[in-house]
Amino acid sequence: MKPIDLRSDTVTRPTPGMRAAMGVADVGDDVYGEDPTVNRLEAVVADMLGKEAAIYVATGTQSNLIGLMSHCERGDEYIVGQQAHTYKYEGGGAAVLGSIQPQPIDNEPDGSLSLDRVAAAVKPDDAHFARTRLLALENTIGGKVLPMAYVAQAAALARSHGLGVHLDGARLFNAVVKLQRPVREVVQDFDSVSVCLSKGLGAPVGSVLAGSKTLVARARRWRKVLGGGMRQAGVMAAAGLYALKHHIDRLAEDHDNARFLAERLAAIPGVQVDPALVQTNMVFMTVPMTAGPQLKAWLAERGMQISLGPVIRMVTHLDVTRDDMAAFADAVAAFFQAHPAAVSRTAAHA
């Protein structure tokens, strides 16, 4: 039984070609700046994104954190969405380790932040308030892609208030594939960009922060302070280079598989899914609350994994196929056929 893991696109395993590239990677001491593969990865990402420089780090959390700490000082503030990873899902690192105050704003249904609310959140130059220094956005967020026109307007607003603009681009290339625009254009309005290599791109580890030479120099110091200095990291960087060369265009397959899965699930009594909301590689499913744990156990018995929540998020990636999506949908349908009471509860709730 082939395992089908839809908890996240972080569960991907290196492909044979990626493992081969890692095996022959040329390495050196990256803290001394002497790892040629890391240096090449940083140069490639900086060029792709149209930025002056880049720095390779272990995780997306670390990439975002050194980015925020390079923009802001102790007592400064950054404006961010309530559902953004940098605020909600990264351990409060900006506040805990950077002494940077977050100013969260509710995300709109499309994942954006109301620009009127952003403007209202910028603090006046007054000793009573933290100094507002940065606007942080995320692309994609909840599988949704920020429109380029919105990003341009948000960046213009930020700069009118003297703010920098940071992008948590954990799934940036999913947005690029959806928008069908060059990545340089998609990130041109951001002062700093964090790119994750270990989600849809399939590398086993690593993220890159790109920006100006000055910002990256500050970020390099913060990486060291946070314990992120790595030595012969070229073995891992080689996986990132391979992913950037071979795994960007194929993200379209993940998006197609997500839409296929959503359409199949939407036809199952007891399941609530809106295929029209699927933009990239995420599908959101609602089932009766009492049925969730039973469904999870049912799927686990068949080698299928999901994460439970009020809304169940399923994420497609390079280790699952169209046939896997059909098998998964069939397993969900079989569960509700075997548990008709769950369907009845759904109908009553509706």
C-alpha positions as CSV (number, residue, x, y, z in Angstrom):
1,M,0.0,0.0,0.0
2,K,1.6,3.3,-1.1
3,P,1.4,5.9,1.6
4,I,-0.6,9.1,0.6
5,D,0.4,12.0,2.9
6,L,-1.6,15.1,2.4
7,R,-0.7,16.9,5.7
8,S,1.7,19.3,4.0
9,D,4.1,19.7,1.0
10,T,6.9,19.6,3.6
11,V,6.7,15.8,3.7
12,T,8.3,15.4,0.2
13,R,11.4,13.2,-0.1
14,P,14.4,14.0,-2.3
15,T,14.1,12.5,-5.8
16,P,16.8,10.3,-7.2
17,G,18.2,13.1,-9.3
18,M,18.3,15.4,-6.3
19,R,20.1,12.8,-4.2
20,A,22.6,12.3,-6.9
21,A,23.3,16.1,-7.1
22,M,23.7,16.1,-3.3
23,G,26.2,13.3,-3.5
24,V,28.6,15.1,-5.8
25,A,28.2,18.6,-4.3
26,D,31.4,20.6,-4.0
27,V,31.6,21.9,-0.4
28,G,33.6,24.2,1.9
29,D,33.1,26.1,5.1
30,D,30.1,28.4,4.6
31,V,30.7,30.5,7.7
32,Y,33.9,31.6,6.0
33,G,32.0,32.1,2.8
34,E,33.9,29.2,1.2
35,D,31.2,26.7,0.2
36,P,31.0,27.0,-3.6
37,T,27.6,25.3,-3.8
38,V,26.0,27.6,-1.2
39,N,27.6,30.6,-2.9
40,R,26.1,29.5,-6.2
41,L,22.7,28.9,-4.7
42,E,22.7,32.3,-3.2
43,A,23.7,33.9,-6.5
44,V,21.1,32.0,-8.4
45,V,18.3,33.0,-6.1
46,A,19.4,36.6,-6.0
47,D,19.5,36.8,-9.8
48,M,16.1,35.0,-10.2
49,L,14.4,37.4,-7.8
50,G,16.2,40.5,-9.1
51,K,17.8,41.3,-5.8
52,E,21.4,42.3,-5.0
53,A,22.2,39.4,-2.6
54,A,20.9,36.4,-0.8
55,I,21.7,34.2,2.2
56,Y,21.0,30.4,2.6
57,V,19.5,29.3,5.9
58,A,18.2,26.2,7.5
59,T,14.5,27.0,7.6
60,G,11.8,29.3,6.5
61,T,11.2,30.3,10.1
62,Q,14.8,31.4,10.4
63,S,14.7,33.2,7.0
64,N,11.7,35.2,8.0
65,L,13.1,36.0,11.4
66,I,16.5,37.3,10.2
67,G,14.6,39.3,7.6
68,L,12.4,40.9,10.2
69,M,15.4,41.5,12.5
70,S,17.3,43.1,9.6
71,H,14.5,45.5,8.9
72,C,13.6,46.4,12.5
73,E,15.4,47.2,15.8
74,R,14.3,46.6,19.4
75,G,11.0,48.4,20.1
76,D,10.1,48.6,16.4
77,E,6.9,47.2,15.0
78,Y,5.8,45.3,11.9
79,I,2.3,45.1,10.4
80,V,1.2,41.6,9.6
81,G,-1.8,39.5,9.0
82,Q,-3.5,37.5,11.8
83,Q,-3.1,34.3,9.8
84,A,0.4,35.0,8.6
85,H,3.1,32.5,9.5
86,T,5.5,35.1,10.7
87,Y,2.9,36.1,13.3
88,K,0.9,33.0,14.1
89,Y,3.0,29.9,13.3
90,E,6.6,30.7,13.9
91,G,6.7,30.7,17.7
92,G,6.5,34.5,18.2
93,G,10.2,34.7,17.2
94,A,10.1,38.3,16.2
95,A,8.8,39.3,19.6
96,V,10.8,36.7,21.7
97,L,14.1,37.0,20.0
98,G,14.0,40.3,18.1
99,S,12.0,42.5,20.6
100,I,9.9,43.5,17.6
101,Q,6.3,44.2,18.3
102,P,3.8,42.7,15.8
103,Q,0.7,44.7,14.8
104,P,-1.6,42.0,13.5
105,I,-4.5,42.9,11.2
106,D,-7.3,40.5,10.2
107,N,-6.8,38.9,6.8
108,E,-9.4,39.5,4.1
109,P,-11.1,36.4,2.6
110,D,-8.6,36.5,-0.3
111,G,-5.6,36.6,2.1
112,S,-4.8,40.2,1.6
113,L,-4.8,43.0,4.2
114,S,-7.1,45.9,3.9
115,L,-4.9,48.9,2.9
116,D,-7.2,51.2,4.9
117,R,-6.5,49.1,8.0
118,V,-2.8,49.0,7.2
119,A,-2.7,52.8,6.9
120,A,-4.6,53.2,10.2
121,A,-2.2,50.8,12.0
122,V,0.9,52.9,11.2
123,K,1.9,54.7,14.4
124,P,2.6,58.4,14.6
125,D,6.1,59.5,15.6
126,D,5.4,59.6,19.3
127,A,7.4,58.1,22.2
128,H,4.2,56.4,23.4
129,F,4.2,54.0,20.5
130,A,6.4,51.4,18.9
131,R,8.0,52.7,15.7
132,T,6.3,51.2,12.7
133,R,9.0,50.0,10.4
134,L,7.8,47.2,8.2
135,L,4.8,45.6,6.3
136,A,5.0,41.8,6.0
137,L,2.9,39.9,3.5
138,E,2.7,36.2,2.6
139,N,2.4,34.6,-0.8
140,T,0.7,32.2,-1.1
141,I,-1.4,32.4,2.1
142,G,-3.9,29.6,2.7
143,G,-3.3,28.5,-0.9
144,K,-4.4,31.9,-2.2
145,V,-2.3,34.1,-4.4
146,L,-1.9,37.8,-3.8
147,P,-2.7,39.7,-7.0
148,M,0.2,41.7,-8.3
149,A,-1.8,44.9,-8.5
150,Y,-2.7,44.6,-4.9
151,V,1.0,44.0,-4.0
152,A,2.0,47.1,-5.9
153,Q,-0.6,49.2,-4.1
154,A,0.4,47.8,-0.7
155,A,4.1,48.5,-1.3
156,A,3.3,52.0,-2.5
157,L,1.3,52.6,0.7
158,A,4.1,51.2,2.9
159,R,6.7,53.4,1.2
160,S,4.5,56.5,1.6
161,H,4.8,55.9,5.3
162,G,8.6,55.1,5.2
163,L,8.1,51.4,5.8
164,G,10.0,48.5,4.3
165,V,8.1,45.6,2.7
166,H,9.0,41.9,3.4
167,L,7.5,38.8,1.7
168,D,7.2,35.5,3.3
169,G,7.4,33.5,0.1
170,A,7.1,30.1,1.6
171,R,5.2,29.0,-1.5
172,L,6.3,31.8,-3.8
173,F,6.8,29.6,-6.8
174,N,3.3,28.2,-6.5
175,A,2.2,31.8,-6.9
176,V,4.5,32.3,-9.8
177,V,3.1,29.3,-11.6
178,K,-0.5,30.4,-10.9
179,L,0.2,34.0,-12.1
180,Q,2.2,32.8,-15.1
181,R,4.6,35.7,-14.6
182,P,8.4,35.8,-14.1
183,V,9.3,35.6,-10.4
184,R,11.2,38.9,-10.7
185,E,8.0,40.7,-11.6
186,V,6.1,38.9,-8.8
187,V,8.6,40.1,-6.1
188,Q,9.7,43.4,-7.6
189,D,7.9,45.5,-5.0
190,F,9.4,43.8,-2.0
191,D,12.6,44.9,-0.2
192,S,13.2,41.4,1.1
193,V,11.9,38.0,0.1
194,S,12.1,34.7,1.9
195,V,11.9,31.6,-0.3
196,C,11.4,28.1,1.0
197,L,13.0,25.2,-0.9
198,S,11.6,22.4,1.2
199,K,7.9,22.7,0.4
200,G,6.6,22.2,-3.1
201,L,10.1,22.4,-4.6
202,G,10.9,19.2,-2.8
203,A,14.4,19.9,-1.2
204,P,14.9,18.2,2.1
205,V,15.8,21.4,3.9
206,G,16.6,25.1,3.4
207,S,15.3,28.5,2.6
208,V,16.9,31.6,1.1
209,L,16.5,35.3,2.1
210,A,17.1,37.8,-0.7
211,G,17.3,41.6,-0.6
212,S,19.8,44.4,-0.8
213,K,23.5,43.8,-0.1
214,T,23.1,45.9,3.1
215,L,20.1,44.0,4.3
216,V,21.7,40.6,3.6
217,A,24.9,41.6,5.4
218,R,22.8,42.4,8.5
219,A,20.9,39.1,8.0
220,R,24.2,37.2,7.8
221,R,25.2,38.5,11.2
222,W,21.8,37.7,12.7
223,R,22.0,34.2,11.2
224,K,25.2,33.6,13.2
225,V,23.7,35.1,16.4
226,L,20.7,32.8,16.1
227,G,23.0,29.7,15.7
228,G,22.3,29.3,12.0
229,G,25.9,29.4,10.8
230,M,26.5,26.2,8.8
231,R,29.7,24.6,7.6
232,Q,29.7,22.2,4.6
233,A,26.2,23.1,3.8
234,G,26.7,22.6,0.0
235,V,25.4,19.1,0.3
236,M,22.0,20.6,1.2
237,A,22.3,23.6,-1.1
238,A,22.8,21.3,-4.0
239,A,19.3,20.0,-3.4
240,G,18.0,23.5,-3.6
241,L,19.8,24.2,-6.9
242,Y,18.3,21.0,-8.3
243,A,14.8,21.9,-7.1
244,L,15.0,25.4,-8.7
245,K,16.1,23.8,-12.0
246,H,13.8,20.9,-12.2
247,H,10.8,21.4,-9.9
248,I,9.2,24.8,-10.6
249,D,7.2,24.1,-13.7
250,R,6.0,20.8,-12.3
251,L,4.1,22.7,-9.5
252,A,1.3,23.0,-12.1
253,E,0.7,19.3,-11.7
254,D,0.2,19.8,-8.0
255,H,-2.3,22.6,-8.7
256,D,-4.2,20.3,-11.2
257,N,-4.2,17.5,-8.7
258,A,-5.6,19.8,-6.0
259,R,-8.5,20.9,-8.3
260,F,-9.2,17.3,-9.3
261,L,-9.3,16.2,-5.6
262,A,-11.6,19.1,-4.7
263,E,-14.0,18.2,-7.4
264,R,-14.1,14.6,-6.4
265,L,-14.6,15.4,-2.7
266,A,-17.3,18.0,-3.4
267,A,-19.4,15.2,-4.9
268,I,-19.4,13.2,-1.6
269,P,-22.4,13.5,0.7
270,G,-21.1,14.5,4.1
271,V,-18.2,16.6,2.8
272,Q,-18.1,20.3,2.2
273,V,-15.5,21.5,-0.3
274,D,-15.7,24.4,-2.8
275,P,-13.5,23.6,-5.8
276,A,-13.8,27.2,-7.0
277,L,-11.6,28.3,-4.0
278,V,-8.7,26.1,-5.1
279,Q,-6.0,28.3,-6.6
280,T,-2.8,26.3,-6.0
281,N,-2.0,23.1,-4.1
282,M,-4.3,23.3,-1.1
283,V,-7.8,21.9,-0.7
284,F,-9.9,22.8,2.4
285,M,-12.5,20.2,3.5
286,T,-15.2,20.5,6.2
287,V,-16.8,17.4,7.8
288,P,-19.0,17.0,10.9
289,M,-16.8,17.6,13.9
290,T,-17.6,14.3,15.5
291,A,-16.7,12.5,12.3
292,G,-13.3,14.0,12.0
293,P,-11.3,11.7,14.3
294,Q,-13.1,8.6,12.8
295,L,-12.3,9.7,9.3
296,K,-8.6,10.3,10.2
297,A,-8.4,6.8,11.7
298,W,-10.2,5.3,8.7
299,L,-7.7,6.9,6.3
300,A,-4.7,6.0,8.4
301,E,-5.7,2.3,8.2
302,R,-5.4,2.7,4.4
303,G,-2.0,4.4,4.5
304,M,-3.5,7.9,4.1
305,Q,-2.6,10.9,6.4
306,I,-4.4,14.1,7.1
307,S,-4.2,16.8,9.8
308,L,-7.4,17.5,11.8
309,G,-8.9,20.9,12.5
310,P,-12.2,22.7,12.2
311,V,-11.3,22.8,8.5
312,I,-9.1,20.0,7.1
313,R,-6.3,21.3,4.9
314,M,-5.0,18.9,2.3
315,V,-1.8,19.7,0.4
316,T,-0.7,18.1,-2.9
317,H,3.0,17.7,-3.7
318,L,5.5,15.9,-5.9
319,D,5.1,12.6,-4.0
320,V,1.4,12.2,-4.8
321,T,-0.2,11.5,-8.1
322,R,-3.6,11.9,-9.8
323,D,-4.3,8.2,-9.1
324,D,-3.5,8.9,-5.5
325,M,-6.0,11.7,-5.4
326,A,-8.7,9.4,-6.9
327,A,-7.8,6.7,-4.3
328,F,-8.0,9.2,-1.5
329,A,-11.4,10.5,-2.6
330,D,-12.7,7.0,-2.9
331,A,-11.6,6.3,0.6
332,V,-13.4,9.3,2.0
333,A,-16.5,8.3,0.1
334,A,-16.3,4.8,1.5
335,F,-16.1,6.2,5.0
336,F,-19.3,8.2,4.7
337,Q,-21.0,5.3,3.0
338,A,-20.0,3.2,6.0
339,H,-21.1,5.9,8.5
340,P,-24.4,7.2,7.2
341,A,-25.1,9.0,10.5
342,A,-22.3,11.4,9.7
343,V,-24.0,12.3,6.5
344,S,-27.3,12.9,8.3
345,R,-25.5,15.2,10.8
346,T,-24.1,17.2,7.8
347,A,-27.5,17.5,6.2
348,A,-29.1,18.6,9.5
349,H,-26.3,21.2,10.1
350,A,-26.8,22.6,6.6
